[in-house]
Amino acid sequence: MQTIHNGVMARRAFMAGTAAAGVLLLPGCQSIGGGLSMVEAIRRLLTASSQAAFAVLSAPGGFWDSEIARFEAPALFSASGTGLLKNLLTSTVFKQNLQHQLNIVAEKGAERAAPVVYEAVRGISVPDAIGLVRGGPTAATTFLRGAMGPALINAMIPGLTDALRVSSDPVLGQAVRALSGVDMGQMAQSVANRADNSIWYQIGHEESAIRANPEATRDPLLIGVFKVLR
């Protein structure tokens, strides 16, 4: 009887220890061990965060309406540009309208960036999943951004180039013409650099929200992992 009792106690101690360490065996997780469960949790967290972010940013007025993602006009479109553009930017109304239009153009970049992010999440290698689970509110987003490098900027430039070229907005058209001698691709890259920051800020914002309220995802794995560690 003593042997059986000791075995039961040892098993309970083991289960308590693994749960405390964040090693979870949860329903719906396609894994057999706690480490793999954590990797899946990070992938699902990044998938949910990026999907929520792109749902916001790809919608009409997405960048502009988001306090997280709205960006200032890039330096190329600022008073440091050519003399003609400097003159146009002396008008506060023109400057605000230009900023608004560049944020609208960025929506086309987000459309190109979204599938690149989703593909990266599916194939990402996560060497320290438990560290990311236990990290700060945007730990997974920061990790993904570092892993992807300039991939989003490169993906967005073609779409932004087309959007700048075909825009019928008179303010944006004046600004583009005022930058005579500047390649359209350079203009697109300047917008892509700003949009890249905005996209990651929005994804990080969504990640933080999921960590704070995992129940909203209705994902048993995310709920189980982040309720335990919250």
C-alpha positions as CSV (number, residue, x, y, z in Angstrom):
1,M,0.0,0.0,0.0
2,Q,2.9,2.3,0.8
3,T,4.3,1.8,-2.6
4,I,1.0,2.6,-4.3
5,H,0.6,5.7,-2.1
6,N,4.1,6.9,-3.0
7,G,3.4,6.4,-6.7
8,V,0.2,8.4,-6.6
9,M,1.9,11.3,-4.7
10,A,4.8,11.3,-7.1
11,R,2.5,11.5,-10.1
12,R,0.6,14.4,-8.5
13,A,3.8,16.2,-7.8
14,F,4.9,15.7,-11.4
15,M,1.6,17.0,-12.8
16,A,1.7,20.0,-10.6
17,G,5.2,20.8,-11.5
18,T,4.7,20.6,-15.3
19,A,1.6,22.8,-15.1
20,A,3.5,25.4,-13.0
21,A,6.2,25.4,-15.6
22,G,3.7,26.1,-18.3
23,V,3.9,22.7,-19.9
24,L,0.4,22.0,-20.9
25,L,-1.4,19.1,-22.5
26,L,-4.5,20.7,-23.8
27,P,-7.4,19.4,-26.0
28,G,-7.2,20.5,-29.6
29,C,-3.4,20.9,-29.6
30,Q,-1.8,18.7,-32.2
31,S,1.2,17.8,-30.1
32,I,2.3,15.3,-27.6
33,G,4.5,17.4,-25.3
34,G,4.4,20.7,-23.5
35,G,7.1,22.3,-25.5
36,L,5.3,21.6,-28.8
37,S,2.1,22.9,-27.2
38,M,3.8,26.2,-26.5
39,V,5.0,26.4,-30.1
40,E,1.5,25.9,-31.3
41,A,0.2,28.5,-28.9
42,I,2.7,31.1,-30.2
43,R,1.7,30.3,-33.8
44,R,-2.0,30.7,-32.9
45,L,-1.3,33.9,-31.0
46,L,0.5,35.4,-34.0
47,T,-2.2,34.2,-36.4
48,A,-5.0,35.7,-34.4
49,S,-3.1,38.9,-33.8
50,S,-2.1,39.4,-37.4
51,Q,-5.6,38.6,-38.7
52,A,-7.1,41.1,-36.4
53,A,-4.6,43.7,-37.3
54,F,-5.0,43.3,-41.1
55,A,-8.8,43.3,-40.7
56,V,-8.4,46.8,-39.3
57,L,-5.7,48.1,-41.7
58,S,-7.1,46.7,-44.9
59,A,-10.5,48.2,-44.3
60,P,-11.3,51.7,-45.9
61,G,-9.7,54.3,-43.7
62,G,-7.9,51.6,-41.7
63,F,-4.6,53.2,-41.1
64,W,-6.0,56.7,-40.7
65,D,-8.7,55.6,-38.2
66,S,-6.4,53.6,-36.1
67,E,-4.7,55.6,-33.3
68,I,-2.1,52.8,-33.3
69,A,-1.3,52.7,-37.0
70,R,-1.8,56.3,-38.3
71,F,1.5,57.7,-39.5
72,E,3.0,61.1,-40.3
73,A,4.0,61.8,-43.9
74,P,7.4,60.3,-44.7
75,A,10.4,62.7,-44.9
76,L,10.3,62.5,-48.7
77,F,6.9,64.1,-48.6
78,S,7.8,66.7,-45.9
79,A,9.2,70.2,-46.0
80,S,12.7,68.7,-46.6
81,G,11.6,68.0,-50.2
82,T,11.9,70.1,-53.2
83,G,11.1,73.9,-53.3
84,L,7.7,73.4,-54.9
85,L,6.6,70.8,-52.3
86,K,7.9,73.1,-49.6
87,N,5.6,75.8,-50.9
88,L,2.6,73.4,-51.0
89,L,3.3,72.3,-47.4
90,T,3.0,75.8,-46.1
91,S,-0.7,75.1,-46.2
92,T,-1.8,73.3,-43.1
93,V,-4.9,71.9,-44.9
94,F,-2.7,70.6,-47.8
95,K,-0.3,69.0,-45.3
96,Q,-3.2,67.2,-43.4
97,N,-4.8,66.1,-46.6
98,L,-1.5,64.7,-47.9
99,Q,-1.0,62.8,-44.7
100,H,-4.5,61.4,-45.0
101,Q,-4.0,60.3,-48.6
102,L,-0.7,58.6,-47.8
103,N,-2.5,56.6,-45.1
104,I,-5.1,55.6,-47.6
105,V,-2.4,54.5,-50.0
106,A,-0.9,52.3,-47.3
107,E,-4.0,50.2,-47.3
108,K,-2.8,48.7,-50.6
109,G,0.4,47.8,-48.9
110,A,-1.4,46.0,-46.1
111,E,-3.2,43.9,-48.7
112,R,0.2,42.7,-50.0
113,A,1.7,42.3,-46.6
114,A,-1.0,40.2,-45.0
115,P,-0.3,36.9,-46.9
116,V,3.4,37.3,-46.3
117,V,2.9,37.5,-42.6
118,Y,0.5,34.5,-42.6
119,E,2.9,32.4,-44.5
120,A,5.8,33.4,-42.2
121,V,3.7,32.5,-39.1
122,R,2.9,29.0,-40.5
123,G,6.6,28.2,-41.2
124,I,8.3,30.1,-38.3
125,S,10.8,28.2,-36.1
126,V,10.3,29.0,-32.4
127,P,13.4,28.0,-30.4
128,D,12.1,29.4,-27.1
129,A,8.3,29.2,-27.2
130,I,7.9,29.1,-23.4
131,G,10.1,32.3,-23.2
132,L,7.8,34.0,-25.7
133,V,4.6,32.8,-23.8
134,R,6.0,34.3,-20.6
135,G,7.4,37.4,-22.3
136,G,6.0,40.9,-22.4
137,P,2.7,41.9,-24.0
138,T,4.2,42.1,-27.5
139,A,6.9,39.5,-27.2
140,A,5.7,37.3,-30.0
141,T,5.2,40.2,-32.4
142,T,8.7,41.5,-31.7
143,F,10.1,38.0,-32.4
144,L,8.2,37.6,-35.7
145,R,9.3,41.1,-36.8
146,G,12.9,40.3,-36.2
147,A,12.6,37.0,-38.0
148,M,11.0,38.6,-41.1
149,G,13.3,41.5,-41.4
150,P,12.4,43.8,-44.4
151,A,10.1,41.2,-46.0
152,L,6.9,43.3,-45.5
153,I,8.5,46.4,-47.0
154,N,9.7,44.5,-50.0
155,A,6.2,43.0,-50.4
156,M,4.4,46.3,-50.2
157,I,6.5,48.4,-52.6
158,P,4.9,47.1,-55.8
159,G,1.3,47.7,-54.6
160,L,2.2,51.1,-53.2
161,T,3.9,52.1,-56.4
162,D,0.7,51.2,-58.4
163,A,-1.5,53.0,-55.8
164,L,0.6,56.2,-56.0
165,R,0.6,56.1,-59.8
166,V,-3.1,55.6,-60.3
167,S,-4.4,57.8,-57.5
168,S,-6.9,60.4,-58.7
169,D,-6.6,62.5,-55.5
170,P,-5.6,66.0,-56.4
171,V,-3.5,66.7,-53.3
172,L,-1.6,63.5,-53.7
173,G,-1.2,64.1,-57.4
174,Q,0.3,67.6,-56.7
175,A,2.7,66.2,-54.2
176,V,3.9,63.5,-56.6
177,R,4.4,66.0,-59.4
178,A,6.2,68.3,-57.0
179,L,8.7,65.5,-56.4
180,S,10.0,65.7,-60.0
181,G,13.1,63.7,-60.4
182,V,12.2,61.3,-57.6
183,D,11.6,57.8,-58.8
184,M,8.1,56.4,-58.0
185,G,9.6,53.4,-56.4
186,Q,11.5,55.7,-54.0
187,M,8.2,57.3,-53.0
188,A,6.6,53.9,-52.5
189,Q,9.5,52.8,-50.4
190,S,9.2,55.8,-48.2
191,V,5.5,55.0,-47.6
192,A,6.3,51.3,-47.1
193,N,8.8,52.2,-44.3
194,R,6.1,54.0,-42.4
195,A,3.4,51.4,-43.1
196,D,5.8,48.7,-42.0
197,N,6.1,50.3,-38.5
198,S,2.3,50.8,-38.4
199,I,1.5,47.2,-39.3
200,W,3.8,45.8,-36.5
201,Y,2.4,48.3,-34.0
202,Q,-1.1,47.1,-34.8
203,I,-0.2,43.5,-34.6
204,G,1.5,44.1,-31.3
205,H,-1.6,45.9,-30.0
206,E,-3.7,42.9,-31.0
207,E,-1.3,40.5,-29.3
208,S,-1.4,42.5,-26.1
209,A,-5.3,42.4,-26.2
210,I,-5.3,38.7,-26.7
211,R,-2.9,38.1,-23.8
212,A,-5.1,40.3,-21.6
213,N,-8.3,38.5,-22.6
214,P,-7.6,35.2,-24.3
215,E,-11.3,34.1,-23.8
216,A,-12.2,36.5,-26.6
217,T,-10.4,34.2,-29.1
218,R,-12.5,31.1,-28.2
219,D,-9.4,29.1,-28.8
220,P,-9.0,26.5,-26.1
221,L,-5.2,26.4,-26.4
222,L,-4.8,30.2,-26.1
223,I,-7.3,30.4,-23.3
224,G,-5.5,27.6,-21.4
225,V,-2.0,28.9,-21.9
226,F,-2.6,32.6,-21.2
227,K,-5.1,32.1,-18.3
228,V,-2.5,30.0,-16.5
229,L,0.2,32.5,-17.0
230,R,-1.8,35.7,-16.6
